[in-house]
Amino acid sequence: MPKITWKISPTEEITAEVKTGMTLMEAAVSNNVPRVIGECGGNMACATCHVVVADECYDLVGEPNDIEDDMLDFTEAERTQNSRLSCQIRVTDELDGLVLTVLDY
């Protein structure tokens, strides 16, 4: 199973093995990652699963589609160049070692 790391603060992170096929939002919620809420259940309607993908990992997840790109304009935390909605990224074996930052709202 791929290992995913969520950086919660400069000194705290959560790393978990995640089943392929899950979304990163589902994985975060099931591993009690703070501030990844997923209020809409992954329907891209709330942006409460906003994360920032590490520069060195961004090519693994790719660009958001147009709908996600529009939704990222409504995040509580400031959008960055590497912002993604974690509900829109499905875990694959290629994502092993992925590093995400969870922003503080």
Secondary structure, DSSP 8 states (H G I E B T S, - for coil): --EEEEEEETTEEEEEE--TTSBHHHHHHHTT-TT---TTSSSSSS-TTEEEE-GGGHHHH----HHHHHHGGG-SS---TTEEEGGG-B--GGGTTEEEE----
